[in-house]
Amino acid sequence: MNIVKLFSVSQGMSAIQRYSQLHLLKSESVMEHTGFVCLFTYNLCEEINAASPDAHKLNTGKALQKAIVHDIDEVITGDIPRPTKYYSEESKALFDKISEAGIDQIIRELEIEKLNMKNDWKNSKSGREGAIVAFADLSSVVYKLWEEILMLGNRKLFRQSIEVGKYLMHFERKVRNDSLFTQPQKRIIYKSIEQLYDILRQIAETSDPVHGTMAVFEDWDCSAHHK
């Protein structure tokens, strides 16, 4: 491993700012985001494992390996706004190709070709542990909305809170319909989802919202419906 190049990767993750299309009152770097995702992933894995028999426990170490590198390619690509990346199948394929080239460059410069960074990155949101990382990634956006809107009063992010509510509903349906987790494990995940819904409710109820953004919340029901 090339230590100086690792310093450079760390510096790059600290320098790249997320939410490039939005006005934030407190900026957030890719490194800060990665730290949150790791912390959330660790705690949720441990909570699930405490209530699971050995045969169904999650591999917390594996989950953290995925979490640590899930956005490391952004050292090369920068933070690509979601509407840009997912504009079309062609744009997604192009940005995926650029991201893969980025991770290959990082691995070459770090001189760690024989390690598993690329697999951990490429499969960071696949499988049971990857689903936890995906949830942590989504939760990090709710955290940022909580900080900006509820703590700092930044009303410019209401529209993003609407979109996050939709993504959260989609994730909840996916957990309910797949077989990655046992029912007791799903109940633990549902409790975390409900807490995120509570934050979005608080945002929706914030007085004096930006005109034209809050009515969309009427289209989705964030009431508890998982027992």
Buried (B, 14 or more C-beta within 10 A) or exposed (E): EEEEBBEBBEEBBEEBBBBEEBEBEEEBBBBBBBBBBBBBBBEBBEBBBEEBEEEBBBBBEBBBBBBBBBBBBBBBBBBBBEEEBEEEEEBEEEBEEBBBEBBBEBBEBBEBEEEEBBEBBBBBBEBBBBBBBBBBBBBBBBBBBBBBBEEEEBEBBBBBBBEBBEBBBEBBEEBEEEEBBBEEBBBBBBEBBBEBBEBBEBBBEBEEBEEEBBEBBEEBEBEEEEE
